[in-house]
Amino acid sequence: MFVDVANAWLDLVIAVGAVGALVYGIYRWANRSLERRIIQEIKDATYQIQPKTNGGFSLSDLHNKIDSLSVDITILKNAVLELEDDVDKLEQDVEGLL
């Protein structure tokens, strides 16, 4: 009798363990599948800002482009200031003639 009860408990433990292992396996499979889908979605969404994509027009070289734009703006600012000084001199010359 004791052996039958022990076998029944052992069968129950094995069955619960098998169900637990099956549930854990399904969970791991679903988790890995979801993880792969999320990683692929992130890669697709951020493709345009990755280095060496889009012909070099990516986020990694943005600081170089901003620096060169800043230099160009400084040159333009200096040219405008020179033109303003020239206009002021011309105004003074015209006022001196009148």
Distance bins in CASP14 RR format, pairs under 12 A and 6 or more apart:
PFRMAT RR
TARGET T0000
AUTHOR 0000-0000-0000
RMODE 2
METHOD distances of the structure
MODEL  1
1 7 0 0 0 0 0 1 0 0 0 0 0
1 8 0 0 0 0 0 1 0 0 0 0 0
2 8 0 0 0 0 0 1 0 0 0 0 0
2 9 0 0 0 0 0 1 0 0 0 0 0
3 9 0 0 0 0 0 1 0 0 0 0 0
3 10 0 0 0 0 0 1 0 0 0 0 0
4 10 0 0 0 0 0 1 0 0 0 0 0
4 11 0 0 0 0 0 1 0 0 0 0 0
5 11 0 0 0 0 0 1 0 0 0 0 0
5 12 0 0 0 0 0 1 0 0 0 0 0
6 12 0 0 0 0 0 1 0 0 0 0 0
6 13 0 0 0 0 0 1 0 0 0 0 0
7 13 0 0 0 0 0 1 0 0 0 0 0
7 14 0 0 0 0 0 1 0 0 0 0 0
8 14 0 0 0 0 0 1 0 0 0 0 0
8 15 0 0 0 0 0 1 0 0 0 0 0
9 15 0 0 0 0 0 1 0 0 0 0 0
9 16 0 0 0 0 0 1 0 0 0 0 0
10 16 0 0 0 0 0 1 0 0 0 0 0
10 17 0 0 0 0 0 1 0 0 0 0 0
11 17 0 0 0 0 0 1 0 0 0 0 0
11 18 0 0 0 0 0 1 0 0 0 0 0
12 18 0 0 0 0 0 1 0 0 0 0 0
12 19 0 0 0 0 0 1 0 0 0 0 0
13 19 0 0 0 0 0 1 0 0 0 0 0
13 20 0 0 0 0 0 1 0 0 0 0 0
14 20 0 0 0 0 0 1 0 0 0 0 0
14 21 0 0 0 0 0 1 0 0 0 0 0
15 21 0 0 0 0 0 1 0 0 0 0 0
15 22 0 0 0 0 0 1 0 0 0 0 0
16 22 0 0 0 0 0 1 0 0 0 0 0
16 23 0 0 0 0 0 1 0 0 0 0 0
17 23 0 0 0 0 1 0 0 0 0 0 0
17 24 0 0 0 0 1 0 0 0 0 0 0
17 25 0 0 0 0 0 1 0 0 0 0 0
18 24 0 0 0 0 0 1 0 0 0 0 0
18 25 0 0 0 0 0 1 0 0 0 0 0
19 25 0 0 0 0 0 1 0 0 0 0 0
19 26 0 0 0 0 0 1 0 0 0 0 0
20 26 0 0 0 0 1 0 0 0 0 0 0
20 27 0 0 0 0 1 0 0 0 0 0 0
20 28 0 0 0 0 0 1 0 0 0 0 0
21 27 0 0 0 0 0 1 0 0 0 0 0
21 28 0 0 0 0 0 1 0 0 0 0 0
22 28 0 0 0 0 0 1 0 0 0 0 0
22 29 0 0 0 0 0 1 0 0 0 0 0
23 29 0 0 0 0 0 1 0 0 0 0 0
23 30 0 0 0 0 0 1 0 0 0 0 0
24 30 0 0 0 0 0 1 0 0 0 0 0
24 31 0 0 0 0 0 1 0 0 0 0 0
25 31 0 0 0 0 1 0 0 0 0 0 0
25 32 0 0 0 0 1 0 0 0 0 0 0
25 33 0 0 0 0 0 1 0 0 0 0 0
26 32 0 0 0 0 0 1 0 0 0 0 0
26 33 0 0 0 0 0 1 0 0 0 0 0
27 33 0 0 0 0 0 1 0 0 0 0 0
27 34 0 0 0 0 0 1 0 0 0 0 0
28 34 0 0 0 0 0 1 0 0 0 0 0
28 35 0 0 0 0 0 1 0 0 0 0 0
29 35 0 0 0 0 0 1 0 0 0 0 0
29 36 0 0 0 0 0 1 0 0 0 0 0
30 36 0 0 0 0 0 1 0 0 0 0 0
30 37 0 0 0 0 0 1 0 0 0 0 0
31 37 0 0 0 0 0 1 0 0 0 0 0
31 38 0 0 0 0 0 1 0 0 0 0 0
32 38 0 0 0 0 0 1 0 0 0 0 0
32 39 0 0 0 0 0 1 0 0 0 0 0
33 39 0 0 0 0 0 1 0 0 0 0 0
33 40 0 0 0 0 0 1 0 0 0 0 0
34 40 0 0 0 0 0 1 0 0 0 0 0
34 41 0 0 0 0 0 1 0 0 0 0 0
35 41 0 0 0 0 0 1 0 0 0 0 0
35 42 0 0 0 0 0 1 0 0 0 0 0
36 42 0 0 0 0 0 1 0 0 0 0 0
36 43 0 0 0 0 0 1 0 0 0 0 0
37 43 0 0 0 0 0 1 0 0 0 0 0
37 44 0 0 0 0 0 1 0 0 0 0 0
38 44 0 0 0 0 0 1 0 0 0 0 0
38 45 0 0 0 0 0 1 0 0 0 0 0
39 45 0 0 0 0 0 1 0 0 0 0 0
39 46 0 0 0 0 0 1 0 0 0 0 0
40 46 0 0 0 0 0 1 0 0 0 0 0
40 47 0 0 0 0 0 1 0 0 0 0 0
41 47 0 0 0 0 0 1 0 0 0 0 0
42 49 0 0 0 0 0 1 0 0 0 0 0
42 50 0 0 0 0 0 1 0 0 0 0 0
43 49 0 0 0 0 0 1 0 0 0 0 0
43 50 0 0 0 0 1 0 0 0 0 0 0
43 53 0 0 0 0 0 1 0 0 0 0 0
44 50 0 0 0 0 0 1 0 0 0 0 0
44 53 0 0 0 0 0 1 0 0 0 0 0
46 53 0 0 0 0 1 0 0 0 0 0 0
46 54 0 0 0 0 0 1 0 0 0 0 0
46 58 0 0 0 0 0 1 0 0 0 0 0
46 59 0 0 0 0 1 0 0 0 0 0 0
46 60 0 0 0 0 0 1 0 0 0 0 0
47 53 1 0 0 1 0 0 0 0 0 0 0
47 54 0 0 0 0 1 0 0 0 0 0 0
47 58 0 0 0 0 1 0 0 0 0 0 0
47 59 0 0 0 0 0 1 0 0 0 0 0
48 54 1 0 1 0 0 0 0 0 0 0 0
48 55 0 0 0 0 0 1 0 0 0 0 0
48 56 0 0 0 0 0 1 0 0 0 0 0
48 57 0 0 0 0 1 0 0 0 0 0 0
48 58 1 0 0 1 0 0 0 0 0 0 0
48 59 0 0 0 0 1 0 0 0 0 0 0
48 60 0 0 0 0 0 1 0 0 0 0 0
49 56 0 0 0 0 0 1 0 0 0 0 0
49 57 0 0 0 0 1 0 0 0 0 0 0
49 58 1 0 1 0 0 0 0 0 0 0 0
49 59 1 0 1 0 0 0 0 0 0 0 0
49 60 0 0 0 0 1 0 0 0 0 0 0
49 61 0 0 0 0 0 1 0 0 0 0 0
49 62 0 0 0 0 1 0 0 0 0 0 0
50 56 0 0 0 0 1 0 0 0 0 0 0
50 57 0 0 0 0 0 1 0 0 0 0 0
50 58 1 0 0 1 0 0 0 0 0 0 0
50 59 1 0 0 1 0 0 0 0 0 0 0
50 60 1 0 0 1 0 0 0 0 0 0 0
50 61 0 0 0 0 0 1 0 0 0 0 0
51 57 0 0 0 0 0 1 0 0 0 0 0
51 58 1 0 1 0 0 0 0 0 0 0 0
51 59 1 0 0 1 0 0 0 0 0 0 0
51 60 1 0 1 0 0 0 0 0 0 0 0
51 61 1 0 0 1 0 0 0 0 0 0 0
51 62 0 0 0 0 0 1 0 0 0 0 0
52 58 1 0 0 1 0 0 0 0 0 0 0
52 59 0 0 0 0 0 1 0 0 0 0 0
52 60 0 0 0 0 1 0 0 0 0 0 0
52 61 0 0 0 0 1 0 0 0 0 0 0
53 59 0 0 0 0 1 0 0 0 0 0 0
53 60 0 0 0 0 1 0 0 0 0 0 0
53 61 0 0 0 0 0 1 0 0 0 0 0
54 60 0 0 0 0 0 1 0 0 0 0 0
54 61 0 0 0 0 0 1 0 0 0 0 0
54 62 0 0 0 0 0 1 0 0 0 0 0
55 61 0 0 0 0 0 1 0 0 0 0 0
56 62 0 0 0 0 0 1 0 0 0 0 0
56 64 0 0 0 0 0 1 0 0 0 0 0
56 65 0 0 0 0 0 1 0 0 0 0 0
57 64 0 0 0 0 0 1 0 0 0 0 0
57 65 0 0 0 0 1 0 0 0 0 0 0
58 64 0 0 0 0 0 1 0 0 0 0 0
58 65 0 0 0 0 0 1 0 0 0 0 0
59 65 0 0 0 0 0 1 0 0 0 0 0
59 66 0 0 0 0 0 1 0 0 0 0 0
61 67 0 0 0 0 0 1 0 0 0 0 0
61 68 0 0 0 0 0 1 0 0 0 0 0
62 68 0 0 0 0 0 1 0 0 0 0 0
62 69 0 0 0 0 0 1 0 0 0 0 0
63 69 0 0 0 0 0 1 0 0 0 0 0
63 70 0 0 0 0 0 1 0 0 0 0 0
64 70 0 0 0 0 0 1 0 0 0 0 0
64 71 0 0 0 0 0 1 0 0 0 0 0
65 71 0 0 0 0 0 1 0 0 0 0 0
65 72 0 0 0 0 0 1 0 0 0 0 0
66 72 0 0 0 0 0 1 0 0 0 0 0
66 73 0 0 0 0 0 1 0 0 0 0 0
67 73 0 0 0 0 0 1 0 0 0 0 0
67 74 0 0 0 0 0 1 0 0 0 0 0
68 74 0 0 0 0 0 1 0 0 0 0 0
68 75 0 0 0 0 0 1 0 0 0 0 0
69 75 0 0 0 0 0 1 0 0 0 0 0
69 76 0 0 0 0 0 1 0 0 0 0 0
70 76 0 0 0 0 0 1 0 0 0 0 0
70 77 0 0 0 0 0 1 0 0 0 0 0
71 77 0 0 0 0 0 1 0 0 0 0 0
71 78 0 0 0 0 0 1 0 0 0 0 0
72 78 0 0 0 0 0 1 0 0 0 0 0
72 79 0 0 0 0 0 1 0 0 0 0 0
73 79 0 0 0 0 0 1 0 0 0 0 0
73 80 0 0 0 0 0 1 0 0 0 0 0
74 80 0 0 0 0 0 1 0 0 0 0 0
74 81 0 0 0 0 0 1 0 0 0 0 0
75 81 0 0 0 0 0 1 0 0 0 0 0
75 82 0 0 0 0 0 1 0 0 0 0 0
76 82 0 0 0 0 0 1 0 0 0 0 0
76 83 0 0 0 0 0 1 0 0 0 0 0
77 83 0 0 0 0 0 1 0 0 0 0 0
77 84 0 0 0 0 0 1 0 0 0 0 0
78 84 0 0 0 0 0 1 0 0 0 0 0
78 85 0 0 0 0 0 1 0 0 0 0 0
79 85 0 0 0 0 0 1 0 0 0 0 0
79 86 0 0 0 0 0 1 0 0 0 0 0
80 86 0 0 0 0 0 1 0 0 0 0 0
80 87 0 0 0 0 0 1 0 0 0 0 0
81 87 0 0 0 0 0 1 0 0 0 0 0
81 88 0 0 0 0 0 1 0 0 0 0 0
82 88 0 0 0 0 0 1 0 0 0 0 0
82 89 0 0 0 0 0 1 0 0 0 0 0
83 89 0 0 0 0 0 1 0 0 0 0 0
83 90 0 0 0 0 0 1 0 0 0 0 0
84 90 0 0 0 0 0 1 0 0 0 0 0
84 91 0 0 0 0 0 1 0 0 0 0 0
85 91 0 0 0 0 0 1 0 0 0 0 0
85 92 0 0 0 0 0 1 0 0 0 0 0
86 92 0 0 0 0 0 1 0 0 0 0 0
86 93 0 0 0 0 0 1 0 0 0 0 0
87 93 0 0 0 0 0 1 0 0 0 0 0
87 94 0 0 0 0 0 1 0 0 0 0 0
88 94 0 0 0 0 0 1 0 0 0 0 0
88 95 0 0 0 0 0 1 0 0 0 0 0
89 95 0 0 0 0 0 1 0 0 0 0 0
89 96 0 0 0 0 0 1 0 0 0 0 0
90 96 0 0 0 0 0 1 0 0 0 0 0
90 97 0 0 0 0 0 1 0 0 0 0 0
91 97 0 0 0 0 0 1 0 0 0 0 0
91 98 0 0 0 0 0 1 0 0 0 0 0
92 98 0 0 0 0 0 1 0 0 0 0 0
END
